[in-house]
């Protein structure tokens, strides 16, 4: 499953479902897909995500399927586009949705 995050202020961000669900949990929105964050709640979601990412262990944790032959990418690295989307949405005072 793929999850796409959208807002008017930034390009769409598409993530694998398991990674997106972890991001949603860190933002405080459970695992529900589809969903949305009102413009008023975007700043808090961003703060929650940053706090969740900071709490991750320092050693890189793979954020995908461990059976893949591809090199692992940490959850912090995978979160960067979503952090930028949330920053843009907060600055533009626009809601964020995902499906």
C-alpha positions as CSV (number, residue, x, y, z in Angstrom):
1,X,0.0,0.0,0.0
2,X,1.2,3.5,-0.8
3,X,0.0,6.6,1.1
4,X,0.2,10.1,-0.5
5,X,0.3,13.3,1.7
6,X,-1.1,16.4,0.1
7,X,-1.4,20.1,0.7
8,X,-1.6,23.2,-1.4
9,X,1.7,24.6,-0.3
10,X,4.0,21.7,-1.2
11,X,4.4,18.9,-3.7
12,X,2.7,15.6,-2.9
13,X,4.7,13.1,-0.9
14,X,4.2,9.4,-1.4
15,X,5.4,6.8,1.1
16,X,5.1,3.1,1.7
17,X,2.1,2.3,4.0
18,X,4.1,1.0,6.9
19,X,6.4,4.0,7.0
20,X,3.4,6.4,6.6
21,X,1.6,4.7,9.4
22,X,4.6,5.2,11.7
23,X,4.8,8.9,10.8
24,X,1.0,9.3,11.4
25,X,1.4,7.7,14.8
26,X,4.3,10.0,15.7
27,X,2.2,13.0,14.6
28,X,-0.6,11.8,16.9
29,X,-3.1,10.7,14.2
30,X,-3.1,6.9,14.7
31,X,-2.9,4.8,11.6
32,X,-6.1,5.8,9.8
33,X,-5.9,6.2,6.1
34,X,-7.4,8.3,4.5
35,X,-7.3,11.3,6.9
36,X,-6.6,15.0,7.3
37,X,-5.2,17.6,9.6
38,X,-6.9,21.0,9.8
39,X,-4.7,24.0,9.2
40,X,-4.9,24.9,12.9
41,X,-3.5,21.5,13.9
42,X,-0.6,21.3,11.4
43,X,2.0,23.0,13.6
44,X,1.2,20.6,16.5
45,X,1.5,17.6,14.2
46,X,4.9,18.9,13.0
47,X,6.1,19.3,16.5
48,X,4.8,15.8,17.5
49,X,6.6,14.3,14.5
50,X,9.9,16.1,15.3
51,X,9.6,14.9,18.9
52,X,9.0,11.3,17.8
53,X,11.9,11.4,15.4
54,X,14.2,12.8,18.0
55,X,13.2,10.0,20.4
56,X,14.4,7.3,17.9
57,X,17.7,5.5,18.7
58,X,20.8,7.0,17.2
59,X,21.7,3.8,15.3
60,X,20.0,3.7,11.9
61,X,16.8,1.8,11.9
62,X,15.5,0.5,8.6
63,X,12.1,1.8,7.6
64,X,11.1,-0.8,5.1
65,X,11.1,-4.4,4.3
66,X,14.2,-6.1,5.8
67,X,14.1,-8.8,3.1
68,X,14.9,-6.4,0.4
69,X,18.4,-6.4,-1.2
70,X,18.4,-2.6,-1.3
71,X,20.3,-0.6,1.4
72,X,18.2,0.4,4.4
73,X,17.1,4.0,4.8
74,X,16.5,5.3,8.3
75,X,13.0,6.5,9.4
76,X,14.5,10.0,10.1
77,X,15.7,10.2,6.5
78,X,12.4,9.0,5.1
79,X,10.6,11.6,7.2
80,X,12.4,14.7,5.8
81,X,10.0,15.3,2.9
82,X,7.0,15.0,5.2
83,X,8.6,17.4,7.7
84,X,9.1,19.9,4.8
85,X,5.5,19.4,3.7
86,X,4.2,20.1,7.2
87,X,6.5,23.2,7.5
88,X,5.1,24.6,4.2
89,X,1.5,23.8,5.2
90,X,2.0,25.5,8.6
91,X,3.6,28.6,7.0
92,X,0.8,28.8,4.4
93,X,-1.9,27.9,7.0
94,X,-3.3,25.2,4.8
95,X,-4.7,21.7,5.8
96,X,-2.9,18.4,5.0
97,X,-4.6,15.3,3.8
98,X,-3.5,11.7,3.0
99,X,-5.0,8.8,1.2
